[in-house]
Amino acid sequence: MMQGNSSLVADLVDHFVVHTPLIIDRFESQLQADDWNGLYGTSLRLMSSFRLMQEHPSIELLNALDEADVHAMSRREKDQLCGKLRSVVTEYA
């Protein structure tokens, strides 16, 4: 669909780079607060963003989360997860 439409691709990348970090910030806040209800909705938004960029490893990371795992994660593990997500966005910047 986007082949040959470099303007659309550039717009999608720009949108991804500008807006996804804001969603990751919200995700991180909810993750640190063990707010599963908020986290679930935010993770769906993140998956949508990563799906546009065909970033399947990030989608798999988010898909693997469940409530019990989130509550069992250490602060360090939560920081590492958010760091991985941010590093993907940084690659496009």
N, C-alpha and C positions, 0 to 999 in steps of 0.2 A: 504494500500500500504506500509506503514512504519512499520506495526506490525512485531516485531521480528528483525527489522533492527536498533538496538540501535546506530550503528555508523552513519547512515544517520540522525537519529533524533538528535544526538549530534551535527553533522555538521550544521543542520538547525538552531538549537538553537544558536550555536556560531555565525553563519552568522547574525541571527536576532539581537543578542546582540551587535555585532560590527557595523553593517551597519545601522540599523534602527535609532539609535540616530543621525547619520549624516543627515538622511533624515528629521528627526524631527527638527533639527537645521535649515535646509533650509526652511521647512514648517513654522517655527516660524518667520524667517526673512521675508518671503513673507506675512505672516499673519499680522505682525506689519506694513508692508509697504502698506497694502491693495492691494497687487499685485494679483488680482484675476486670471489672466491668468497663472502666474507661480504657484500660489497656487493650482489651479485645477489639473495641471499635477503632482505636488508633492503629492497631496492628493491621487491620483490614485496609485502612487508608495507605499505610506504608507499603503493603503488598501491592496495591494498585499502582503506586508510584514506581516500585521496582519492576513490576510486570511491564510497564511501558518501555522500560529500558532493557528488558529481557535479562534482568539480573536474578537468575534462578537460584543461585546459592543463598542470596538474601531472603528470597521468598521462602525457601526451605527452612532457614533459621527461624523465621517468624511463624511458619506453619507448625513447627515442632513444639512451640510453647503451649503449655497447658497450665491451668491454675495451680496445680500441685507443684509443678516444676518452678514456676515463678516464685511461689512462697518459699521454696527450698533454696533458691539461688542466694549466694552471698553477694555482698555489695560489689566485690571485685568482679564476679561473674556478670553481674548486671552492667557494670562499667565496660567490661570487655565486649559484651554483646552490642551495646550502643556504639562503641568504638569501631567495631566491624562494620556496622551500618553506615556510620559517618565516613569511613574510609572509602566505601564504594562511591558515595556522592562526591568525595574529593577527587576521585579519579576522573570525573567528568568536568570538574571546574577548570 
